Amino acid sequence: MHVRIKREDPSDGSEKLYTVGGQSDSFVRVPSFSSLLPDGCPDGEVGVQFLESNFNPFEYSNNSRIIQSDVTGLAVKCGNMTVPVSGLDEPLDILTRRENKSLDDLMYIFTASAPLGNISVFQFFAKKNMSSMSFSVDFNTTLFPHDVTLWLSKHEPPTPDTYDWTATLPVPEDQLYNIPWINGTSLTSSEYQWLLPEVEVDITDFDVENKTKYYIDGDP
């Protein structure tokens, strides 16, 4: 178990990334410390306590077997008191390691390839409702990067005129997303990656249970 305690400025509106030293696999990113403590702390110093445990400290619970990852915790301190956090305008990002190092139960991954200029239609299924979709295009050469238009559709293969979603890669630089990392670095998405958030793709229980077919096609 690792614990880090850090003093903070209650008026600090800058983005924060909390980790612990050593062989840490987890972090928590918050939009700002002031967003965690909007009313300030008139009675004492303020700070955070970040905890990372590579075992489950709640094994006494009858559902502890469901916990299959490191356990993290972030507490906001006002003097000697722990302040509850709620009603955030922006979400927190939490990255942690799964115990078996597998994403099989969280992510359905399919891989396919085709000669450039002759991309085929690929069919796949949604594994879980309320999921996002992400598509990455890799070339076996970087000497001649290409623009690629992707078409995605539900139930039937898409065409350039009939589709449900579309994107052209590479995506503009201002549309890339990143997560702040340690030492001033960031984890940045690829310009040849297309992300469809869950609210846009809207995968339902019906889609999962009835194996709704999804198709993706591309034109390099």
Secondary structure, 3 states (H helix, E strand, C coil): CEEEEEEECCCCCCCEEECCCCCCCCEEEECCHHHHCCCCCCCCCEEEEEEEECCCCCCCCCCHHHCCECEEEEEEEECCEEECCCCCCCCCEEECCECCCCCCCCCCCCCCCCCCCCCCCEEEECCCCCCCEEEECCCCCCCCCCCEEEEEEECCCCCCCCCCEEEEECCCHHHCCEEECHHHCEEECCCCEEEECHHHHCCCHHHHHCCCEEEEEEEC
